[in-house]
Amino acid sequence: MKDLVEAIIREIVDHPDDVQVREVKGEMTTILELRVAPSDMGKVIGREGRTAKAIRTILNAAGMRANRRIEFEIVNVE
């Protein structure tokens, strides 16, 4: 899942080298924390959160196949 998120986000942002995804695995849940350059934050979230919502939808579908719940968090780095 981590690689999937990295691949998607690197194509969206202007600074792909600043993309960091941290995976925290629990018993039934996996949390993916995304960090990007502050100037790319708007691109990741998208207009009215549409891009972030689409990424969450993809991850939910992938998580259902793996019998895991996947949470996607965008962490603000300043």
N, C-alpha and C positions, 0 to 999 in steps of 0.2 A: 504494500500500500504506500509505503514511504516513497518508493521509486516512482510510482504512478503520480503522486502529488508533485514531486520535484519536477518531473517531465512536463506536466501541465503548466505549472507556475513559471518555469524557465522560459516557456514560449510566450507567456503573456507580458512579462516585465521587461523593463529597459536595462536592468542590471542583474542578469542571470547569475553572476558570480556571488551575489549577496544572498541568494536564496538558501535558507537553512530549514530543514525539516527534522524535528526531533520526535521520535516514536516512543511512547510510554505504554507498555503493555500491562494490562491487568488480567484478572481471571477471565472475564468475558468481554471486556472493553479495551479498545486500543485508542489512545489519544494521540493525534498528530498535531504538533505545534509548529506553526509556520512563522518564520521570521524573514522579512524582506526589507530592502532599503526603504526609508521613510517616503521617498518620492514615488515609490511603486505601490504604496499601500492602497491608493485609490483604484488602481488597475486590478488589484487582486480582489477587492471588495466589489467593484463594479457599480454601475448605476442602480441605486436602490437595493444594493446587495445581491444583484442577480448572478454575478459571476461566482461569488462565494456560495450561494445557494445551489448553483449548478454543480459545483465541485462536491458539495455535501451530498447531493443526490447520487452522483457517481459512486462516492465512497459508501453510501448506504447500500446501494445495489451490490457492490463488491463485498461488503461485510456480510450481507445475507447469504452469499455463496459460501463464505468461510465460517458461518455461524458465529459471528462476532459483531459487536456493536462498535462502530468507528465514529469517534468524535473529531471534528476538525476545528481547530482554534487558530485564529490569526493573532499573534502576539505583537504588541506595539513595542518597537525598539527605538529608543531616543537617547 
